[in-house]
Amino acid sequence: MPELPEVETTRRGIAPHLLGQSVAHVMVRNPRLRWPIPGNLPELLAGLTIQAVTRRAKYLLLDCGVGTLILHLGMSGSLRILPHRLMQSIEPPQKHDHFDLILSDQTVLRLRDPRRFGAVLWYMGDILQHPLLMNLGPEPLTADFNAQQLFERTRDCHASIKQTLMNSHVVVGIGNIYANEALFLAGINPKIAAGRIGMTRYERLVQAVKQILQQAIEAGGSSLRDFVNSDGNPGYFQQQYWVYGRGGQHCKKCDHEIKQIRQSQRSSFYCQRCQH
């Protein structure tokens, strides 16, 4: 599943092509995504100008003035920027190309979503009050995500720190890959209860989360399954993994064996020597 670095990489890739452009046409080939694409979306968007391209958690938000187009990549989705003149000759629509946003300069923003767990939604009003966004935790790369906030939020919390990091009500956008990597960098065992971690260790963990996410964004995210950025290229952060996907291999720091366990139906990877 695309995580925060992949979504942020996508946002940075598509924003220069969309800002200031008006919507000429909308093509919906298959409206049956996680939630149905609104049937009147082509009429709603026609002629509107895209004023901002932002992100909240894993949601991409295209501010069109009178409303906001909400895009989510789901489990395996990607957004591509295509010059309209090449769309038919070089990039004809494929089976899983469900949605095209065609702009006034003939640029096409195309959503490809093989598993159809993504979303294309429209909302009029304060976008942060949308039901999908209003109860989300802080963004991990902002000052709102800090050790004091995390420490106070986890008192009496019996869930593991790995599960807690992946809870979008605590902090958004930290999926399985980056939770594993941040916990390794902070030297914290993923099995320990979040309520047992003190302020000093939370300071290390918050710093590790920010560092790992920023490095992943700079590397263009991770290439998992079908993820590619807006230019069709994969991310490269997977080449920097310390523990994720390395069960049974030697730790890059201490040469001890990396362990792999299951937590809440997800794989966790850690070094028993480096993470306590």
C-alpha positions in Angstrom: 0.0 0.0 0.0 1.4 3.5 -0.8 2.3 5.1 2.5 2.9 8.8 3.3 6.2 9.1 1.4 4.7 7.6 -1.7 1.6 9.9 -1.5 3.8 13.0 -0.8 6.1 12.0 -3.7 3.0 11.8 -5.9 1.7 15.2 -4.7 5.0 16.8 -5.5 5.0 15.2 -8.9 1.5 16.2 -10.0 1.2 19.7 -8.4 3.3 21.6 -11.0 1.1 20.2 -13.8 -2.2 20.9 -12.1 -1.8 24.3 -10.4 -3.7 27.1 -12.2 -5.2 24.7 -14.8 -8.9 24.5 -15.4 -10.7 21.2 -15.8 -11.7 20.6 -19.5 -13.2 17.2 -19.1 -13.5 14.2 -16.8 -13.5 10.6 -18.0 -14.9 7.9 -15.6 -14.4 4.4 -17.0 -15.2 2.5 -13.9 -17.0 4.3 -11.0 -16.8 1.3 -8.7 -13.9 2.1 -6.4 -13.9 1.8 -2.6 -16.7 4.4 -2.7 -18.5 5.1 -6.0 -17.2 8.0 -8.0 -20.1 10.6 -7.9 -22.1 10.3 -11.1 -22.3 14.0 -11.6 -18.6 14.6 -11.1 -17.9 15.5 -14.7 -20.5 18.3 -14.6 -19.3 19.5 -11.1 -15.7 19.8 -12.2 -16.0 21.2 -15.7 -14.5 24.7 -16.0 -13.2 24.8 -12.4 -9.6 25.9 -11.7 -7.2 23.9 -9.5 -6.0 26.4 -6.9 -4.0 24.1 -4.6 -2.7 20.5 -4.4 -2.2 19.4 -0.8 -2.1 16.3 1.2 -3.7 15.2 4.5 -2.5 11.8 5.7 -2.7 9.6 2.6 -5.4 11.7 0.9 -4.5 14.0 -2.0 -6.7 17.2 -2.0 -7.2 19.2 -5.2 -8.7 22.6 -4.1 -11.0 23.8 -6.9 -12.3 26.9 -5.0 -16.0 25.9 -4.6 -15.0 22.4 -3.5 -12.2 19.8 -3.2 -11.5 16.7 -5.2 -10.3 14.0 -2.8 -8.0 11.3 -4.2 -6.8 8.2 -2.4 -4.5 5.6 -3.9 -5.9 2.6 -2.0 -3.8 -0.5 -1.9 -2.2 -0.4 -5.3 -3.2 2.8 -7.0 -1.0 5.3 -8.8 -1.5 8.7 -10.5 0.2 9.5 -13.8 0.7 12.7 -15.6 0.3 12.2 -19.4 0.4 14.8 -22.2 -3.0 14.5 -24.0 -1.4 14.2 -27.4 0.3 11.0 -26.3 -2.6 9.4 -24.4 -3.9 7.3 -27.3 -0.7 6.6 -29.2 1.7 5.8 -26.4 -0.5 5.4 -23.3 -3.9 4.1 -24.3 -6.2 3.4 -21.4 -5.5 0.0 -19.8 -7.9 -2.3 -17.9 -7.3 -0.7 -14.5 -7.2 3.0 -15.7 -10.5 4.0 -14.1 -10.4 7.9 -14.0 -8.9 10.7 -16.2 -8.9 14.4 -15.3 -8.2 16.3 -18.5 -7.0 19.8 -18.1 -7.3 22.9 -20.2 -3.7 22.5 -21.6 -4.6 18.9 -22.6 -2.6 17.4 -19.7 -4.2 14.2 -18.3 -4.1 13.1 -14.7 -4.9 9.4 -14.8 -5.7 7.1 -11.9 -4.7 3.5 -12.2 -6.0 1.2 -9.5 -5.9 -2.6 -10.1 -7.6 -3.5 -6.8 -10.1 -0.6 -6.8 -9.5 0.3 -3.1 -8.8 3.9 -4.0 -11.2 6.8 -4.0 -12.3 9.8 -6.1 -14.6 12.0 -4.1 -16.0 15.5 -4.1 -16.6 17.7 -1.1 -18.0 21.2 -0.7 -17.1 23.0 2.5 -14.2 22.9 5.0 -12.3 19.9 3.7 -10.8 19.2 7.2 -14.3 18.6 8.4 -14.9 15.8 5.9 -15.8 12.5 7.8 -12.6 10.8 6.4 -10.4 13.6 7.7 -11.9 15.2 10.7 -10.7 12.7 13.3 -7.2 12.1 12.0 -4.1 12.5 14.2 -1.2 15.0 13.5 1.0 15.0 10.5 4.3 13.3 11.4 6.5 15.8 9.7 5.0 18.8 11.5 5.7 20.2 15.0 2.3 18.9 16.1 3.8 15.4 16.2 6.3 15.6 19.1 7.5 13.5 22.0 5.3 15.3 24.6 2.1 14.7 22.5 3.0 11.1 21.9 3.9 10.4 25.5 0.6 11.9 26.8 -1.4 10.1 24.2 -0.1 6.7 25.1 -0.4 6.7 28.9 -2.2 3.6 30.0 -2.0 2.3 26.4 -1.5 -1.5 26.3 -1.2 -1.8 22.5 2.3 -2.3 21.1 4.2 0.7 20.0 4.2 -0.7 16.4 0.4 -0.8 16.4 0.3 2.6 18.0 2.5 4.2 15.3 0.2 2.8 12.7 -3.0 4.1 14.3 -4.1 7.1 12.3 -5.9 8.6 15.3 -2.5 8.9 17.0 -0.4 10.0 14.0 -1.2 9.8 10.3 0.6 8.2 7.4 3.0 5.8 9.1 2.4 2.4 7.5 4.1 -0.9 8.1 7.3 -0.2 6.3 8.2 3.0 8.0 7.0 1.9 11.4 9.5 -1.0 11.2 12.3 1.3 10.0 11.7 4.1 12.6 11.5 1.6 15.5 14.8 0.1 14.4 16.5 3.6 14.1 15.1 4.5 17.6 16.3 1.2 19.1 12.8 0.2 20.3 11.3 -3.3 20.2 8.1 -3.3 18.2 6.4 -5.6 20.8 6.8 -3.3 23.8 3.5 -1.6 25.0 3.3 2.0 24.1 2.4 2.9 27.7 5.8 1.6 28.9 7.9 3.9 26.8 9.2 7.0 28.6 9.8 10.5 27.3 13.5 10.1 26.4 12.7 7.1 24.2 9.8 8.9 22.6 12.1 11.8 21.8 14.3 9.3 19.9 11.3 7.7 18.2 9.8 11.0 17.0 13.1 12.0 15.6 13.5 8.6 13.9 10.0 8.8 12.4 10.7 12.2 10.9 14.1 11.2 9.6 12.9 8.0 8.0 9.9 9.6 6.3 12.0 12.5 5.0 14.7 10.1 3.6 11.9 8.1 2.0 10.4 11.1 0.3 13.8 12.2 -1.0 14.3 8.7 -2.4 10.9 8.9 -4.1 9.2 6.5 -1.7 9.4 2.7 -1.8 8.6 0.5 -4.8 6.0 -2.0 -3.6 3.9 -4.0 -6.0 2.4 -1.5 -8.4 3.6 1.8 -7.0 5.1 4.3 -9.4 5.4 8.0 -9.1 3.6 10.5 -11.4 6.3 10.0 -14.1 5.9 6.2 -14.0 9.1 5.5 -12.1 9.4 3.4 -9.0 10.7 4.8 -5.6 14.1 3.7 -4.4 13.9 3.8 -0.6 13.7 0.0 -0.4 17.4 0.0 -1.1 18.0 1.7 2.3 15.9 -0.7 4.5 17.5 -1.6 7.8 15.0 -4.3 8.7 11.8 -4.4 6.6 11.6 -7.5 4.5 15.0 -8.7 5.8 13.8 -11.5 8.2 16.5 -14.1 8.7 19.2 -11.8 7.3 22.0 -10.2 9.3 21.5 -6.9 11.0 23.4 -4.1 9.2 24.5 -2.7 12.6 25.4 -5.7 14.7 25.3 -8.7 12.4 22.6 -10.4 14.6 19.8 -12.1 12.8 16.7 -10.0 12.0 13.6 -11.5 13.4 10.2 -11.6 11.7 6.9 -11.9 13.7 3.2 -11.2 13.1 1.5 -8.3 14.8 -2.2 -7.6 14.0 -1.9 -9.5 10.7 1.1 -7.5 9.6 4.8 -8.6 9.5 7.2 -6.9 11.9 11.0 -7.0 11.5 13.4 -6.2 14.2 16.8 -6.9 15.7 16.7 -8.3 19.3 20.2 -7.0 20.0 19.7 -3.4 18.7 16.0 -3.0 19.8 15.0 -3.4 23.4 
